[in-house]
Amino acid sequence: MDIKEMLKAGFVKKQVAILIDKDRNGKEHIVVIDTPEHAKAYKGSAAMRLATMYVKED
C-alpha cells in the first residue's frame, strides 16, 4: 500500500472509531463511527479501537 501516492491522488486521511460489543450470546457486533469523539459519547461498555481511513472526495 503506497499511502504517499494515495494522498497525492486526492485521498484524505481520517481517523474513525471501531466499537466492538458482545451480546449475551457472545456474538460480536462491530460498529464504525465517524470520529473518536462521537464514539466516546455513545460507546457504553463496548471496546473501542481506532482505525485510519482514506477517503477520496470527488
N, C-alpha and C positions, 0 to 999 in steps of 0.2 A: 504494500500500500504506500503510495507516494503522496503524502499529505501536502508537501510543498506544492506539488503540481495541482492538487485539488484546490488549494487556496488561490493559486494563480488563475485557475479556471473559473473562479467566481463562487466557490463554496464558502459558506460561513460556518465557523466553529461555534457550537453551542454546547452547554452542559445541561443535561437533563437528569432527573431523578428516577430511579427504578425502585419501586416498592415491592417487596416480596412478603406476602402474607399467607399463612396456612390456615385452612378451615379446620373444623373439628374432626374431619376425616383424614387430615394430614395432607390434603391436596394443596399444592402451591398455586397461588394466584399472583401473577406479575402484572403490574400497572406502571405505565410510564407517564410522568408528569412533566410539564414544560420547564419548570425551574425548581431547583432545590428548595427555595424559599416557600413556594406554594406547597410543595410536598410536606415540608415540616409542619405547616399549619394544619394539615388534614391526615397525617400518616397514622395516627393512632398507635397500635402496637406493631405495625409492620416494620420489617427491617428495610433500611434504605441504603441503596448503593448509588454512586454517581457514575454516569457514562458520558462520553463525548460523542456528539452527533454532528455530522457535517451536512448542511442543507444548502442546496443550490436554489437561490431565489431568482426566478426568471423575470 
